[in-house]
Amino acid sequence: MSEFEKEYFEYLKTRSKLSEWFRMNISYPYVSKYFKGKVLDVGCGIGDFLRFYKESIGAEVNQYNVDYCNHIGCKAYIIENGILPFDNDTFEGVILDNVLEHLESPDFVLNEINRVLVKNGVVVIGVPGIKGYTMDDDHKIFYDEKLMEQLLDKFGFSKIKNLYTPFFIKSEFLSKRFSQYALNGVYRKR
């Protein structure tokens, strides 16, 4: 395991209690109403969504995060060489929360999501607004509604709806000024 993985794991554990409360009581209930059945959290971090949505399993590139999730009683598996360690058509839903913007080329992960998701399954992809995007040097691509929809269409997904957190409205003003503002695209596999 690399020093970067350890540092990132430690960084994730520094989130505020308010941030955790908001995710568990506002954000996750808001987006998870589009899920039913078994859901895969790709890039599960330290397992917040896994703790919230009981029929979820995590996949993660960081072994520290995987070990932590399993230690707290959640199921998480390591992603090796970009391959999700699951059979085709395994999940009714996938969540990709604050991951897509970190990828220089999202093609491989979207192909993998398509592979493990059943036909008509739902994927929810959360990306930061403008201010949140600019606050992390590791962010590679900024996604707005149009770019996300074009990308997901290319991989066989149709938009159901766009959701906005934490204020439930689309707002460029908030996107530019509030680091927690996020776009959550809800898509269905064709």
Secondary structure, DSSP 8 states (H G I E B T S, - for coil): --HHHHHHHHHHTT--HHHHHHIIIIIHHHHHTT--S-EEEET-TTSHHHHHSTTEEEEES-HHHHHHHHHTT--EEE-BTTB-SS-TT-EEEEEEES-GGG-S--HHHHHHHHHHEEEEEEEEEEEE-HHHHHT-TT------HHHHHHHHHHTTEEEEEEEEETTSS--HHHHHH-TT-EEEEEEEE-
